[in-house]
Amino acid sequence: TVPIVAPATTTGKTIQSTRQEAARTDTTHCASHAVIRNTHGVTVGQKVGDGLAGFGLTNFELCINPLVPPSSRCAAYTVRDFVRVLPTGAYSQPLGKTVTVDARGHFCFAGATPGMAYVPVLLIPDWKTAGAATPPPTPPV
């Protein structure tokens, strides 16, 4: 049986620019991809590719090409991870996966679940705690 890998979403956009424009980060395009939130509801990252789902395999390694060009990536987002595409079409919170980059530049992680769609993302380093309420200081006794 050959596993089928199907796109979950098709949201990529082709961006045409001059070489000079491509060298800088385009904050408009950066912001358009910054849709990943943590448990505190804070935007902590951006999607960098379309979702893919694998079928017919169990606990497999999934590699996805990050299609968002570097010129459209937010400089603050440096941590590679994945999110799931929920049945509603929304993105899950970051999964905290250990992500490697293969020779082709694809983001990869082990332990994907069959039938679940995953999207590669970039996050801020403190994505887990961003927006968390800090307890008030303890008064001296």
Number of C-alpha atoms within 10 A of each C-alpha: 5 7 10 12 15 13 14 17 15 10 9 13 10 8 11 8 10 7 8 7 11 15 11 12 16 15 14 11 17 21 14 12 21 20 15 23 20 20 15 15 12 16 17 26 30 23 26 26 23 21 23 23 20 21 16 13 15 12 10 15 13 19 21 22 19 18 15 21 16 16 18 20 26 22 14 12 17 14 16 22 23 29 21 21 20 12 9 6 10 12 19 17 20 24 12 13 14 13 18 15 14 12 7 9 12 17 24 21 18 14 11 19 18 16 16 16 25 29 26 27 27 24 26 18 15 10 22 18 14 17 15 12 8 7 6 6 6 6 5 4 3
